[in-house]
Amino acid sequence: MSFIATFKKNPWSWIPTLYYTQGIPYVMVVTVSVIMYKDLGIENSQIALYTSLLSLPWAFKPAWSPFIDIFKTKRWWTYLMQGLIGVSFAGAAITLNTPFFFQGSLIFLFIVAFCSSTHDIAADGFYMLALDEEDQSFFVGIRSTFFRLAMISGEGLFVVLAGIIATSSGSVAFSWVSILGIVALLLFVMSAYHGFMLPKPAGDYPVRNEGENPFKAVLETFVDFFKKDQILLAILFVMLYRFGEGQLVKLAAPFLLDAKELGGLGLTVTEVGVINGTFGLIALTLGGILGGIVISRHGLKKWLWPMIISMNLPNAAYWFLAHYQPESYLTISSLVALEKFGYGFGFAAFLMYLIYIARGSYKTAHYAFGTALMAFGMSIPGSISGFIQEAVGYEKFFIWVLVSAIPILIVTPFIKIENDFGKKKEKPTTS
């Protein structure tokens, strides 16, 4: 067997790149667009509102997720969507040099969001088909880490590069045209790579009987989902898990960039990119990997509470920064890194819970339902976060973010999870 054939059989050949690719369009639409529009002079309230609306395709993807289950393969959908995302980023880049750049780029980024949410359905379904439960548990930290590496690439590397290009060229618009063009090229490359590298698991086929009405098959996926045990409570849990972070993520970058007299820290775009791309990257990576490891050793149930606390308590770092407005770059970087470590560690539990409720015949569609509910839990609070911040200021806003953790703390005691779910099974020894 050739080296390439052997490499293709190893999950390490595609899981890191697949989830890095999954994260790039998400971070560009949800987070980097916030920095881009801030840099281009758009107001906080408009930025928070419209970039939150861009998240709606992730929230509504259950409407079309069953079609990914019943038409074609998850592998096919995965690399096709990556190519279409690349085309859409190229379109967004072109619009930035027009008088209607805000409206035009929002349209193309919405197309990115639609294709990206469709890609998420297919990629997550492919992950569950290509790996058994033990490998899913082990790699959940890896996939989370590389997804978050994509987030840091966007918030860090791409933002730093945008600042450098703007300084050297004297044009903010040109810098962001360049970044969107680079991202488009990256997606084209990844589409070609995954078209060649992704394995072909035996279970990756349309989930419907020959001759069956496809709309009947779609209806069955919804009915089956709502028959699951504790499903209404599970829906509430998923929507509330990231309720605080959904608000924090929209205002974190504007806070770091705004002048001190406005309650911010007065950093430059390049400085924010360096913080996210170095301190934040290391902290996030460690948190994500550690989260996957402890779940695979002890199971999801044991670590659910510590991970929920880890997800929310470190948000207090932003209140500290808003209250004291420290001058020390190291202090600012360390506190941002603390929040990212907590997020990386806590998010591992969330991913495993989505896998837990997705189990069954329609796991691809049902996992998509879960991530859509998560998107609602992010987009709804995110859409009003800018108005809240403008009304109360940054310091009180970050206190509100901490208070937003209370609902998930109330719901969690009622969640039932099998004791050994996610825990790596001991393999029998042979004598």
C-alpha positions as CSV (number, residue, x, y, z in Angstrom):
1,M,0.0,0.0,0.0
2,S,1.4,3.4,-1.0
3,F,2.1,6.2,1.5
4,I,-0.8,8.3,0.2
5,A,-3.3,5.4,0.5
6,T,-2.2,4.7,4.0
7,F,-2.4,8.4,4.9
8,K,-5.9,8.7,3.6
9,K,-7.0,5.9,6.0
10,N,-5.8,7.9,9.0
11,P,-8.3,10.3,10.5
12,W,-5.5,12.8,11.1
13,S,-5.3,13.3,7.3
14,W,-8.7,15.0,7.1
15,I,-10.2,15.8,10.5
16,P,-7.9,18.8,11.2
17,T,-8.2,20.3,7.7
18,L,-12.0,19.6,7.5
19,Y,-12.8,21.4,10.8
20,Y,-10.3,24.2,10.1
21,T,-12.1,24.7,6.8
22,Q,-15.4,24.6,8.6
23,G,-14.3,27.3,10.9
24,I,-13.0,29.7,8.4
25,P,-16.2,30.9,6.8
26,Y,-17.9,30.9,10.2
27,V,-15.3,33.2,11.8
28,M,-15.2,35.5,8.7
29,V,-18.9,36.0,8.8
30,V,-19.6,36.1,12.5
31,T,-16.4,37.6,14.0
32,V,-14.0,39.1,11.4
33,S,-16.8,40.9,9.6
34,V,-17.3,42.8,12.9
35,I,-13.7,44.0,12.9
36,M,-13.9,44.7,9.2
37,Y,-17.0,46.8,9.4
38,K,-15.7,48.6,12.5
39,D,-12.5,49.4,10.5
40,L,-14.6,50.7,7.7
41,G,-16.5,53.1,9.9
42,I,-19.8,51.3,10.6
43,E,-21.5,52.0,14.0
44,N,-21.6,49.3,16.7
45,S,-25.4,48.9,16.7
46,Q,-25.4,48.3,13.0
47,I,-22.5,45.9,13.1
48,A,-24.0,43.8,15.9
49,L,-27.5,43.8,14.3
50,Y,-26.5,42.9,10.7
51,T,-23.7,40.5,11.5
52,S,-26.1,38.6,13.8
53,L,-28.6,38.4,11.0
54,L,-25.9,36.8,8.9
55,S,-26.0,34.0,11.4
56,L,-29.6,33.0,10.5
57,P,-28.7,30.4,7.9
58,W,-27.0,28.4,10.7
59,A,-30.2,28.8,12.8
60,F,-32.6,27.7,10.0
61,K,-30.5,24.9,8.5
62,P,-32.9,22.2,9.9
63,A,-35.2,23.3,7.1
64,W,-32.9,21.8,4.5
65,S,-30.6,19.5,6.5
66,P,-32.8,16.4,5.8
67,F,-32.1,16.9,2.1
68,I,-28.4,16.4,2.8
69,D,-29.3,13.0,4.4
70,I,-31.5,11.8,1.5
71,F,-29.7,13.2,-1.6
72,K,-26.1,12.4,-2.6
73,T,-23.3,11.7,-0.1
74,K,-22.0,13.8,2.8
75,R,-18.6,13.6,1.2
76,W,-20.0,15.1,-2.1
77,W,-21.8,17.9,-0.3
78,T,-18.7,18.7,1.8
79,Y,-16.3,19.6,-1.0
80,L,-19.0,21.1,-3.2
81,M,-19.9,23.7,-0.6
82,Q,-16.3,24.5,0.0
83,G,-15.9,25.5,-3.6
84,L,-19.1,27.6,-3.6
85,I,-18.0,29.4,-0.4
86,G,-14.8,30.3,-2.2
87,V,-16.7,31.9,-5.0
88,S,-18.9,33.9,-2.6
89,F,-15.9,35.3,-0.7
90,A,-14.5,36.4,-4.1
91,G,-17.8,38.2,-4.8
92,A,-17.7,39.9,-1.4
93,A,-14.1,41.1,-2.1
94,I,-15.2,42.7,-5.4
95,T,-18.0,44.7,-3.7
96,L,-15.7,46.4,-1.1
97,N,-14.5,48.9,-3.7
98,T,-18.1,50.1,-4.6
99,P,-20.2,52.9,-3.1
100,F,-22.7,50.2,-1.8
101,F,-19.9,48.1,-0.1
102,F,-21.8,47.6,3.1
103,Q,-25.0,46.2,1.4
104,G,-23.2,44.4,-1.3
105,S,-20.7,42.6,1.0
106,L,-23.5,41.6,3.3
107,I,-25.4,39.9,0.5
108,F,-22.3,37.8,-0.5
109,L,-21.5,37.1,3.2
110,F,-25.1,35.8,3.6
111,I,-24.5,33.4,0.7
112,V,-21.3,32.4,2.4
113,A,-23.3,31.7,5.6
114,F,-25.9,29.6,3.7
115,C,-23.3,27.5,2.0
116,S,-21.2,27.2,5.2
117,S,-24.2,26.1,7.2
118,T,-24.9,23.5,4.5
119,H,-21.3,22.4,4.7
120,D,-21.6,22.0,8.4
121,I,-24.5,19.6,8.0
122,A,-22.5,17.5,5.6
123,A,-19.2,17.6,7.4
124,D,-20.6,16.8,10.8
125,G,-22.6,14.0,9.4
126,F,-19.5,12.7,7.6
127,Y,-17.5,12.8,10.9
128,M,-20.1,10.6,12.6
129,L,-20.2,8.1,9.7
130,A,-16.5,7.8,9.3
131,L,-15.6,7.3,13.0
132,D,-16.9,5.0,15.7
133,E,-18.1,6.4,19.1
134,E,-14.7,6.0,20.7
135,D,-12.9,7.9,18.0
136,Q,-15.6,10.5,17.9
137,S,-14.9,11.1,21.6
138,F,-11.2,11.2,21.2
139,F,-11.2,13.6,18.2
140,V,-13.9,15.9,19.6
141,G,-11.2,17.9,21.2
142,I,-9.1,17.9,18.0
143,R,-11.9,19.0,15.8
144,S,-12.9,21.7,18.3
145,T,-9.3,22.8,18.4
146,F,-8.9,23.1,14.7
147,F,-12.2,24.8,14.3
148,R,-11.0,27.3,16.9
149,L,-7.7,27.5,15.2
150,A,-9.6,28.7,12.2
151,M,-11.3,31.3,14.5
152,I,-7.9,32.5,15.7
153,S,-6.6,32.5,12.1
154,G,-9.4,34.9,11.3
155,E,-9.3,37.0,14.4
156,G,-5.5,36.8,14.6
157,L,-3.6,36.2,11.4
158,F,-6.0,37.7,8.9
159,V,-6.7,40.8,11.1
160,V,-2.9,41.4,11.6
161,L,-2.4,41.0,7.9
162,A,-5.2,43.4,7.2
163,G,-3.6,46.0,9.5
164,I,-0.2,45.5,7.8
165,I,-1.7,45.9,4.3
166,A,-3.7,49.0,5.3
167,T,-0.5,50.6,6.8
168,S,1.6,49.8,3.7
169,S,-1.0,50.7,1.1
170,G,-2.8,53.5,2.9
171,S,-6.1,52.0,2.1
172,V,-8.3,50.2,4.6
173,A,-10.7,49.0,1.9
174,F,-7.8,47.5,-0.1
175,S,-6.6,45.6,2.9
176,W,-9.9,43.9,3.4
177,V,-10.3,43.2,-0.3
178,S,-7.0,41.4,-0.1
179,I,-8.0,39.3,3.0
180,L,-11.3,38.2,1.4
181,G,-9.4,37.2,-1.7
182,I,-6.9,35.2,0.3
183,V,-9.8,33.4,2.1
184,A,-11.5,32.6,-1.3
185,L,-8.2,31.0,-2.6
186,L,-7.9,29.0,0.6
187,L,-11.4,27.6,0.2
188,F,-10.7,26.6,-3.4
189,V,-7.6,24.7,-2.3
190,M,-9.4,23.0,0.6
191,S,-12.2,21.9,-1.8
192,A,-9.7,20.2,-4.1
193,Y,-7.8,18.6,-1.2
194,H,-10.9,17.1,0.4
195,G,-12.3,16.0,-2.9
196,F,-9.2,13.8,-3.1
197,M,-8.5,13.0,0.5
198,L,-11.8,12.3,2.3
199,P,-12.4,8.6,2.8
200,K,-15.5,6.8,1.5
201,P,-17.2,5.2,4.5
202,A,-19.7,2.4,3.8
203,G,-22.5,4.2,5.6
204,D,-22.2,7.4,3.5
205,Y,-25.2,6.9,1.3
206,P,-28.7,8.6,0.9
207,V,-30.9,7.6,3.9
208,R,-34.2,6.7,2.2
209,N,-35.6,3.6,0.6
210,E,-35.6,3.3,-3.2
211,G,-38.7,4.8,-4.6
212,E,-39.7,6.5,-1.3
213,N,-41.1,10.0,-1.5
214,P,-38.2,12.3,-0.5
215,F,-40.6,14.7,1.3
216,K,-42.0,11.9,3.4
217,A,-38.4,11.0,4.3
218,V,-37.8,14.6,5.3
219,L,-40.9,14.6,7.5
220,E,-39.7,11.4,9.2
221,T,-36.5,13.1,10.2
222,F,-38.4,15.8,12.1
223,V,-40.8,13.4,13.7
224,D,-38.0,11.1,14.8
225,F,-36.1,14.0,16.4
226,F,-39.1,15.1,18.5
227,K,-39.6,11.6,19.8
228,K,-36.2,11.6,21.5
229,D,-36.1,11.4,25.3
230,Q,-36.0,14.8,27.0
231,I,-36.0,16.6,23.7
232,L,-37.7,19.8,24.8
233,L,-35.3,20.1,27.7
234,A,-32.4,19.3,25.4
235,I,-33.6,22.1,23.0
236,L,-33.6,24.6,25.9
237,F,-30.2,23.4,27.0
238,V,-28.6,23.8,23.6
239,M,-30.1,27.3,23.1
240,L,-28.9,28.5,26.4
241,Y,-25.4,27.0,26.5
242,R,-23.7,29.9,24.6
243,F,-26.2,32.6,25.6
244,G,-23.5,34.7,27.3
245,E,-20.9,34.1,24.7
246,G,-23.3,35.0,21.9
247,Q,-23.2,38.5,23.2
248,L,-19.6,38.7,24.2
249,V,-18.3,37.6,20.8
250,K,-20.1,40.6,19.1
251,L,-18.6,43.3,21.3
252,A,-15.2,41.8,22.3
253,A,-13.3,43.2,19.3
254,P,-15.1,46.6,19.3
255,F,-14.3,46.9,23.0
256,L,-10.6,46.3,22.4
257,L,-10.6,48.7,19.5
258,D,-12.6,51.6,20.9
259,A,-10.9,54.6,22.5
260,K,-10.5,54.7,26.2
261,E,-12.8,57.7,26.5
262,L,-15.5,55.5,25.0
263,G,-14.8,52.7,27.5
264,G,-12.6,50.6,25.3
265,L,-8.9,49.8,25.5
266,G,-7.7,51.8,22.4
267,L,-5.8,49.0,20.7
268,T,-5.0,49.0,17.0
269,V,-6.3,46.4,14.6
270,T,-2.9,44.8,14.4
271,E,-2.5,44.6,18.2
272,V,-5.9,42.9,18.5
273,G,-4.9,40.4,15.8
274,V,-1.6,39.6,17.6
275,I,-3.4,39.0,20.9
276,N,-5.9,36.6,19.3
277,G,-3.3,35.0,17.1
278,T,-0.7,34.3,19.8
279,F,-1.9,34.2,23.4
280,G,-5.4,33.4,22.4
281,L,-4.3,30.7,20.0
282,I,-2.2,28.8,22.6
283,A,-4.9,29.1,25.3
284,L,-7.6,27.9,23.0
285,T,-5.6,25.0,21.7
286,L,-4.8,23.8,25.2
287,G,-8.4,24.2,26.3
288,G,-9.9,22.3,23.4
289,I,-7.4,19.4,23.5
290,L,-7.7,19.0,27.3
291,G,-11.5,19.0,27.0
292,G,-11.5,16.2,24.5
293,I,-9.0,14.2,26.6
294,V,-10.9,14.3,29.9
295,I,-14.2,13.4,28.2
296,S,-12.7,10.4,26.5
297,R,-11.2,9.3,29.9
298,H,-14.2,9.9,32.2
299,G,-17.2,10.5,30.0
300,L,-19.3,13.6,29.3
301,K,-21.5,13.4,32.4
302,K,-18.7,13.8,34.9
303,W,-17.3,16.9,33.1
304,L,-20.5,18.6,32.1
305,W,-20.7,21.0,35.2
306,P,-16.9,21.9,35.2
307,M,-17.1,22.7,31.5
308,I,-20.2,24.9,31.8
309,I,-18.5,26.9,34.5
310,S,-15.4,27.1,32.4
311,M,-17.5,28.4,29.5
312,N,-18.9,31.3,31.5
313,L,-16.8,32.3,34.5
314,P,-13.8,33.5,32.5
315,N,-16.0,36.1,30.8
316,A,-15.3,38.1,34.0
317,A,-11.9,38.9,32.4
318,Y,-13.6,41.4,30.1
319,W,-15.4,43.1,33.0
320,F,-11.9,43.4,34.7
321,L,-10.5,44.9,31.5
322,A,-13.4,47.3,31.2
323,H,-13.3,48.4,34.8
324,Y,-9.6,49.0,35.2
325,Q,-8.6,49.7,31.5
326,P,-5.1,48.4,32.1
327,E,-2.2,49.8,30.0
328,S,-0.2,46.6,30.1
329,Y,-0.3,44.7,26.8
330,L,0.7,41.5,28.7
331,T,-2.2,41.9,31.2
332,I,-4.7,42.5,28.4
333,S,-3.4,39.5,26.4
334,S,-3.4,37.2,29.4
335,L,-7.0,38.0,30.3
336,V,-8.2,37.5,26.7
337,A,-6.3,34.2,26.7
338,L,-8.0,33.1,30.0
339,E,-11.4,33.6,28.4
340,K,-10.4,31.7,25.3
341,F,-9.0,28.8,27.3
342,G,-12.3,28.5,29.2
343,Y,-14.2,28.6,26.0
344,G,-12.1,26.0,24.3
345,F,-12.4,23.7,27.4
346,G,-16.1,24.2,27.8
347,F,-17.1,23.9,24.2
348,A,-15.9,20.3,24.1
349,A,-18.8,19.3,26.3
350,F,-21.2,21.1,24.1
351,L,-20.0,19.3,20.9
352,M,-20.3,15.9,22.7
353,Y,-23.8,16.7,23.9
354,L,-24.9,17.5,20.3
355,I,-23.5,14.1,19.2
356,Y,-25.4,12.5,22.1
357,I,-28.8,13.9,21.1
358,A,-28.1,13.2,17.4
359,R,-27.8,9.4,17.8
360,G,-30.1,7.4,15.6
361,S,-30.9,6.8,12.0
362,Y,-30.9,10.4,11.0
363,K,-27.8,11.5,12.9
364,T,-26.6,14.0,10.2
365,A,-29.9,15.9,10.1
366,H,-30.4,15.7,13.9
367,Y,-26.9,17.0,14.6
368,A,-27.7,19.9,12.2
369,F,-30.9,20.5,14.2
370,G,-28.7,20.8,17.4
371,T,-26.2,23.2,15.8
372,A,-29.1,25.3,14.4
373,L,-30.6,25.6,17.9
374,M,-27.2,26.7,19.0
375,A,-27.1,29.3,16.3
376,F,-30.5,30.7,17.5
377,G,-29.0,30.8,21.0
378,M,-26.1,32.9,19.6
379,S,-27.9,35.1,17.0
380,I,-30.8,36.3,19.1
381,P,-28.8,37.7,22.0
382,G,-26.0,38.8,19.6
383,S,-28.4,40.9,17.5
384,I,-29.4,43.1,20.5
385,S,-26.0,43.1,22.2
386,G,-24.8,46.2,20.4
387,F,-27.9,48.2,21.6
388,I,-27.4,47.0,25.2
389,Q,-23.8,48.0,25.1
390,E,-24.5,51.4,23.7
391,A,-27.2,51.9,26.4
392,V,-25.2,50.9,29.4
393,G,-21.5,51.1,28.4
394,Y,-18.9,48.3,28.2
395,E,-18.4,47.7,32.0
396,K,-22.1,47.1,32.8
397,F,-22.5,45.2,29.5
398,F,-19.9,42.6,30.6
399,I,-21.6,42.3,33.9
400,W,-24.8,41.5,32.0
401,V,-22.9,38.8,30.0
402,L,-22.0,37.1,33.3
403,V,-25.6,37.3,34.5
404,S,-26.6,35.6,31.2
405,A,-25.1,32.4,32.5
406,I,-27.8,31.9,35.1
407,P,-30.4,30.2,32.8
408,I,-28.0,27.4,31.8
409,L,-27.1,26.8,35.4
410,I,-30.8,26.4,36.2
411,V,-31.4,24.0,33.3
412,T,-28.4,21.7,33.6
413,P,-29.4,19.7,36.8
414,F,-32.3,18.3,34.9
415,I,-30.2,17.0,31.9
416,K,-29.8,13.2,31.8
417,I,-26.7,11.7,30.2
418,E,-25.6,8.1,30.2
419,N,-22.7,7.6,32.6
420,D,-20.3,6.1,30.1
421,F,-21.2,8.2,27.0
422,G,-18.0,9.6,25.4
423,K,-15.8,7.5,27.6
424,K,-13.2,5.4,25.9
425,K,-14.0,1.7,26.3
426,E,-11.3,-0.6,27.7
427,K,-10.2,-3.0,25.1
428,P,-10.0,-6.6,26.3
429,T,-6.5,-8.0,26.6
430,T,-5.4,-11.2,24.8
431,S,-3.3,-13.8,26.5
